[in-house]
Every structure is written in structure tokens, then in C-alpha cells.
Amino acid sequence: MQTLTLRRGERPLRLLCLGAHSDDLEIGAGGTVRRLLREHPGAHVRWVVFSAPGERAEEARKSAAFFLAEAGSAAVDHHAFRESYFPWQGAEIKDAFEALKSFAPDVVLTHWVGDAHQDHRTLAELTWNTFRDHLVLEYEIPKYDGDLGRPSLYVPLARAEAEAKVKALMEHFGSQRSRRWFTPDTFFALLRLRGVECNAAEGFAEAFHCRKWTI
């Protein structure tokens, strides 16, 4: 399989990470974020969670500190938009997106636009509405809806990185451990499946939908 790499410009990489809920980014792209930060020293990161009320905000802060530990600089923002109601709060969420334009990211990580969860889908749609000339990578979230698609871009992960991601998810999101799907085997299963699909050297990968890129 052919490999593409991000072009290294004169300035540090600028990475914008968008998640509807406080564990979405970690589930969908946590390993990729850590890999990018290792491969691009000094990278600047803007990490935004749109629904993180109460204890979920504290969970998100602690988790972000782990996943962004190697960033050159990182700003972590939390909003308190009502969970499951994003399509009906569109104007307010759009305002929050407009405020992110000045960050001028090189890469944007966001939800897949085909996600069955209305909050996830709204963020994906607003991402493309706001960032029209950027590399946008749409990550996936396993869930009851059975809405996993056929991604087009893969990021292989070392076994140790896959294990560190899953361990962090279980450690930082105690409020979610009672959910039947929030288990290590769920996360390892998807990492392993995507690793098989891209013939990853150590058997694990995260996958993304990428609509547009230039070579």
C-alpha cells in the first residue's frame, strides 16, 4: 500500500481536533494525534469538545492532557451544548466554529459526516461549512447504530500505542465504564480490524474518511 506523508513546512504543524462529546476524539483519533505530535515536534493543537458538562469536563481535561502531552502548545476548550440536541442548536454551534477560523489549521480532525449520531453529524457538516480549503480527516466511533463505513485513509499504530490509547480511555472516562459498549475489547476490535485492512506492521490502525486531498 502506498504511503502519503504530511508536507513539513517552515512553521510547526497546526492541528484542530473537534469532538462532540468528551471521549469522541480519543476514541476516534487518539492514537493518530499522539503519532502526529511525535512526528511533528512543536505542533500547535486546538482541542475542542462541544458537550462536556459537569464531571465530563474534568474527564475531558485530564484525558486531553495525556493525549496532547507532546504538543508544542495546546489550547483545550469545552462547551456545554446540550447532548443529543446539536441540530437544533446549530446557530450557536456555528458561532463557535467561526471563532476557530483564526487558528488557521493545517489538519482538521472531526466526526464522519455519515455518522448516525445527530451530534456527530452536525459537527461534521459544520466542519466542512467552515474549513473549505483544509485537509479534513473524519474519524469513526463504534456504537449500537452499526454505522461504520468504508474509510479511505489509514494511520497504522504500534501495538504499544494502541494499548496506551485503550488504557487511557478506561482510566480517564470513569463515567462511561458502566456502558456495555465502553470496554477494551470494543476499542481493540476496531483498531485490529482497521489494522488488517491496511496491513499495518504491528496489526493496529485508526481509519478516517478523507474526501479531498492533493498530491
Secondary structure as GFF3:
##gff-version 3
##sequence-region A 1 215
A	DSSP	beta_strand	14	21	.	.	.	ID=ss1
A	DSSP	alpha_helix	24	39	.	.	.	ID=ss2
A	DSSP	beta_strand	44	51	.	.	.	ID=ss3
A	DSSP	alpha_helix	55	67	.	.	.	ID=ss4
A	DSSP	beta_strand	73	78	.	.	.	ID=ss5
A	DSSP	three_ten_helix	86	89	.	.	.	ID=ss6
A	DSSP	alpha_helix	90	98	.	.	.	ID=ss7
A	DSSP	three_ten_helix	101	103	.	.	.	ID=ss8
A	DSSP	beta_strand	107	111	.	.	.	ID=ss9
A	DSSP	alpha_helix	118	130	.	.	.	ID=ss10
A	DSSP	beta_strand	135	139	.	.	.	ID=ss11
A	DSSP	beta_strand	153	157	.	.	.	ID=ss12
A	DSSP	alpha_helix	159	172	.	.	.	ID=ss13
A	DSSP	three_ten_helix	174	176	.	.	.	ID=ss14
A	DSSP	alpha_helix	184	197	.	.	.	ID=ss15
A	DSSP	beta_strand	204	209	.	.	.	ID=ss16
###
